Amino acid sequence: MYAKTKFKAKCLLILLFCLIRLPVSMATESDFSFRWILPPEYYQGNDFHEGRAWVQKERSGPWKLIDNNGNVLKDGFEARGISKYREGLADYYRGNTALDTFESGYLDKFGNVVINVKNEGVLGHFGNNMTFKKGDNGLYGYVNIFTGEWEIQPVYEHIDYFEEGIALVFKDGKYGYIDVNGNNITEFVFNDAFHFKNGMAIVKIGDKFGLVNKKGVIVAEPIYDGFYSYYSDLVGFHKNGKVGFVDATGKTVIDFKFYSPPWHGQITEDSPNLKISTSSPLYSFNNGRAIVFDEDTAKHWVINEKGDLLFPFDFGDSGQYVFRGGFIVRKYGEETILYDVNGRRYNISPYLTPTSEVFLSDNGPFKAVDEKENKTGYFYIETDRDRRSLL
């Protein structure tokens, strides 16, 4: 009798151990509630930013401005195009240059025109209340979007808008960075360079990449063969055939141990089909998670910021593979599945058309776009975990 009891207990322990070891992605689907804040009836719409998005119901029709809850803040605005919000303003353009009716300008967060310019082309993106403009000398500088006056004289061959108070500019064949007063943050020594994000920027010297901070200090020496898109303060770098992660101080936080595909996304007979390129969302951290390829298990995994393998992830036919708003998206045929940061799955297919694609956001509701039917809508999901956290 004692032997049978002991045997049953041992079997139960083995079963429990096996259940614990099951990949999270194999768990049953989790409960959630789905709520449209704007039904999929619109021709197009911007991604939410700063709690706002402009949407257009019919092609060439008027636009309306909505907030995160779907409330209409402005209706009936005529425009050919409107950007997402940035520093409290969105740029727009309308009219026709041939008929001398072309106009561009900026809208405030309530949809009111605060600046408009006739027949000078689209004003375009801006930062720190400045946008770029070509001078009479053929070079570029920055003008104040409110006054049109020069803030930084046109002395650069190429320029970009300010990001985090710093702009990337090109002069004498090299890239460098300047502040809002036109002072040099760095010398013009980079063969290539990119926008600042999270207090750091990718720079290239020769054929190697590194990191520079907002003081112009190179915190990660240019010793890396390449890098991946980044959305947090961890950057995936490629070195000696492996990928690891470096933080904003230049410290290696996760060792160079993950498989790196042939650079520029070239797939060879010896490399797995990773659906990856240099701008791939693979190896890109956001919401504390990233997807990597582990050679030991020959699988893709979601990892945390310590490099722990949390749960395996199988790419579908399409999807959004950077975590945003706490989720990633995988689509198989007509099935659309959201996965949260812990691997719980949420099948939202019943609420979407079979040809819909989902675009996640950290800044507001998620967007569903059926490009075949030209229909766009916005929605939230509330998970069982969300509800428990409110108790």
N, C-alpha and C positions, 0 to 999 in steps of 0.2 A: 504493500500500500504506500509506504513512504517513498519507494523508488518511483512509482507511477506519478505521485504528486510532484516529486523533484523533477521528473522528466517533463511534466506539463509546464511547470514554472520555467524551466529552461527554454522550452519552445516559445512560451509567451515573451520571454526576454529577447530571443532571437527575432521574433516577429516585430516587436517594438523597435529594436535596433534597425531593422530593415525599413520600417516606416519612417523613422527619423532620417535615414540616409537617402530617402527618395528625393530627387531634385525638386525644388520648389515649383518649377514650371510644370511638373506633372500633377500638381494639386488640382482639385476640382475648382470650377469657376466660382468666383466670389460674388456676393450679392452687391447690388448698387442700384441707385436711382438715376435716371437719365432725364435731363431737362433742357429743352430748347429755349434759349432766350431770344432767338430770332430764327424762325423756321426757314428751311432751305428753299427760299422763294426768290433769292436775289441773284442778279446777274454776276455781280462781283462785290468783293469787300476787302478792306485792308486787314492785316493782323492787328490785334489790339496792342496798344502801346500807351502808357501813361493813362490807362483807364478809358481810352477812347478808340473808336474805329469809325471810318466813313464807309458807307455801303451804298450800292446803286442797284435799284430794283430792275430796271430795264436798260438795255444797251443804249447809250447816248441820252439816257434820261437823267433827271436830277438826282442828287446825292442826299443822304441823310446821315447825321452824326448820332451815334448811340454810345451809351456808357456800358460798363461791365455787366449791368443787369438788364440791358436791352431797352432802357429808357431813351426816348428820342429827345436829343438836345437841340437839334437843328434839322429842319426839313426843307426840301425844295431848292437846294443850292446847285446852281448850274455850273458844271465844269467838265472838261475833258479828262482830267486826271487829278487825283489828290493823293498825297503821300501819307505815311503813318506819322504820328506825332513825335516830336523831338524837341526837348526843352520848352514844352508848352505851345509849340507852333507846328502847323502842317503846311507844306507848300502846295499850291494848286496852279493850274493853267487852264485857259479857255479862250474861245474865239478863234479867229483865222487871220494869219498874217497877210494873206492875199487881199482880204477885205478890210485890212487896217483895223481889225477888231481884236487882235491878239492881246491877251492880258495874263500876267502871272503875278503871284503874290503869296501872302501867308495868312493863315487863319488861326485865331486863338482857340483855346480849349472849349469855347462855346459855339464855335463855327462862324464867328464874326471876322470879316476882312479887316486886318490891321495894317497891311501894307499891300499896295498893288502898283505895278509898273506896266506901262503900255509899250508894246512892240519892242521889247528888248530881250526876248527869248525867255525861257523858263529860268526863274531865279535859282532853283535847285536847292540841294541840301546845304545845311549850315551848321555851325557850332559856335557857342559863346557869342551869339548875336552877330556873327560875321559869316559872309559867304564869299566865294572866290570870284574874281573878275579879271579879265584880260586888259592890260593897260595899252596905251598907244604905242609903247615900245615893243609890243608883242610878248611881253612877259606877264606873269600872273602875281596878283597880290590879293588882299582881303579888304572888303568894304563893309561898313556897318549896314545891316539890313534895314534899320529904321531911317537912317539919314542918307545912305548912299555914299558917304564920305569914306575916303581911304583910311583904313586903320593900320594896315601894313602895306607898304609900298610894293609895286609890282617889280620884283627882282628875281623871281623864280621861274624856272622852265616848266615845271609841273607842280601842282599843289593839290592837297586834299582838304576836306573840312576838319575842323577841330574835334577831337575826341578826348574826353577827360582833360580838357584845357591844353592839349598838345596837338600840333598838326604835323603831318608828314609832308615834307617838301623836297624838291629835286633841284639841284644847282651844280653847275660845272661837272656834270656827269656822275654825280653821287647823290645818295639820299641822306637826309638828316632830319632833325626835329626842331621845331621852334615853339615858344610859348605864345600866349595871347598878346603879348607886347612886341612880338617879333624878335625876341632874344633867342639866340641859339641854345637849345638844350644839349645838343650833341654837335660834334664836328660833322662835316659832310664826308663821311668815310665809308658808307654802306653801299654795297652793290645792289642790295634789295632791302626793303623794310616794309613793315605793316603797321596798321592802326594800333593804338594803345587800347588794351582791354584789361580790366582788373589790375591797373597800375603797372603793366608791363607790355612790352612789344617785342615781336620777333624781328631780328635783324640778320643780315647776311654779309659776311666779309669773305671775299674769295668765293669758294664754293661750300662754305660751312655756315651753319645757323647757330645763333645764340639768343640771349635775352638782355634787354636793356630796361632799366627802371625809369621813373619819371624825373629823377635827378640827372639822367643822362649817363648813369653808371652801368657798365656792362656787368651784370650779375651772374650770367651764365656765359662763359667764354664760347665763341663760335667754333665748336668742335663736333657739332652734330651734322649728320648727312641730310636730314630733313625733319619736318615737323608735321603735326596733324592739327586740324581745327581745334580751337579751345574756347571754352565758355566759362571756365572757372579759373582758379589760381593754380591749377595743375596743367602743365603742358606735356603732351606726348611727343617725345623726340625719337628719332630713328638714328641708331649708331651701331656700326659693325653688325648689321643684319638683325638687330633686336630692337624692341621698343621698351622704353621706360618712361617715367614721369618725373618732371622737375618742377619745383614750386617757384614762387615769385622772388625768392632769395637766391635762386640758382642751385639749391640743394636737391639732390636726387632722393625723392621720397619713395618711389617704387622702382626697384632694380630693373635693369635692362634684361628682361627674361622672356618677353612675349615675342611671338613670331612677327616679323616685319616682312610684308610682301615686297616683291621687286619694286624699286622706286618708280614713281609716276604711275603706279597701278598696273604695270605690265605683268600679265599672268603667263607663267611658263608651264611646261608640262610637269615640272617638279613642285609647283606651288599650288595649294588648294584654291578653289574658286571662292575668294573672299568678298567679291563685289566691292572692291576697295580702290580708292585712288588717293592722291596726296591730300585731297580735300574731303576724304571720306569721314563720316561720323564715327567710324571705328576709332578707338583710342581717344575719344573726346569726352572729357568729364563735364557733367552738369548734374545738379541735384545730388551730388555726392556719388554718382555712379558713372561707369563707362563700360563699353563692350570691348573685349580683347579676344585674340585667338591664342589658345593654349596648346602648344605642340604635344605636351605629355598626354593629354586626353583627346587631342585632335578635335576639339570643339571650341565654339565661341562661348564665352562666359561673360556675365555681368560681374564686375568687381566693385569694391568700395575703395575709399581713398587710402586704405592700407595695402591694397593689392590682393585682398582675400577673394577667392573665387566663391561667389554667392550662389548663383544658379546658372545653368546652361541656357543659351538662347539660340534658337534656330531661325535664321533669316527666312522670310516668306517671299512672296512674289514682289512685294514692295512694302514700304513702311517708312517710319521716321525713327531713326535708331539713336538719336540723342535724347536723353531724358529731359522732358520739359513739363512743368507743372506736376512733377512726380510720376510721369508715365513715359513709356515708349509705345510705338504702334507697330504691329505686324499684320500684314494682310496676305491671306491665302485665298486666291480666287475671289469669291464673294464674301468671305468671312473676314471681319475686322476685329482684331483683339488688342486691347490695351493691357500692358503689364506694368504694375507699380514697382517701386524700388525694392520690394521684398519678393518679387516674382509672382504675386497674385495676379490672376488673369481675369479680364472683364470683357465679355463678348458683347460688343455694341452693335453687331450686324443687324439685329432686328429693327434698329432705329434709323438705319441708313439705306440709301439705294445701293444696289450691288456694285455700281461703278464709282462710288464715292471714295475720295481720299481724305484722310484726317490730318490736320496740321495742328500740333500741340503748341502751347504757349505758357511761358512763365508769368505773363503779364495780364492774363484775363481768360475769358472762355476759349475753348478749343473751336477750331473752324473745320467744317466739313464742306468739301467742294466736289460736286459732280461735274467734271469738265465736259462729259458727253452731253449732259442736259443743260449746261451753263447755269447751275443752281448752287448757291452758297448759303450756308446757315451757320449759326454759332450755338454751342451747347456747353453745359456743365455735366459732370457726373459726380454723384456723392456716393462714396463707398461705405461699406459696413464699418470699416475702420474709422472713417470720418465721423459717422454717427456715434460710435462708442466714445470717441474723444470728446464729444460734447456732453456726455452724461456726467 
